[in-house]
Amino acid sequence: MKARALAAFLCLLACPASAQAPAPTADPAAPEKAEKPVSAFGDDKPDCLQWTDGCVICKRQTDGAVACSTAGASCVQTEPACAGKP
């Protein structure tokens, strides 16, 4: 009897951790936002010579190609924004 009571008590101690609400999931009715890579930000902004999302910096080269840095270990990603115009 004592063993059963102890088992029930231990279960009660463990239950609050497993009784947490599940993590929220994406609303299936919400449209998915197609995210473009940071390097593609300048595709529709030809006058922007350099842009960043706070993690990666991209720069338009003289031949029109785009060169981007790699993300640092600790960065805070934001919406891409133009950082340099002619």
Residue, then its C-alpha position, 0 to 999 in steps of 0.5 A: m500500500k505504501a509503495r502504491a502511495l509513493a508511486a502516486f505521489l511521485c507521479l504527481l510531482a512529475c505531472p506538472a512538467s508533462a501537463q504544460a500546454p503544447a507549443p503553438t503551431a502555425d495557423p494553417a489558414a494563414p498564408e505562408k510568407a515566402e522568404k527570399p534570401v538576403s542576396a535577392f533583396g537587391d533584385d528589385k532595387p537596382d539603385c541599392l548598392q549595399w544591403t543588410d539584414g543585420c547578419v549578412i551584408c550584400k554588396r553589388q559588384t561593378d559587374g552587377a553580381v552580388a557578393c554577400s558575407t557570411a552570418g556571424a556567430s551572434c547576430v540579430q536578423t531583421e528585415p533586409a534594408c538598403a544601406g548604401k545608394p549611389 
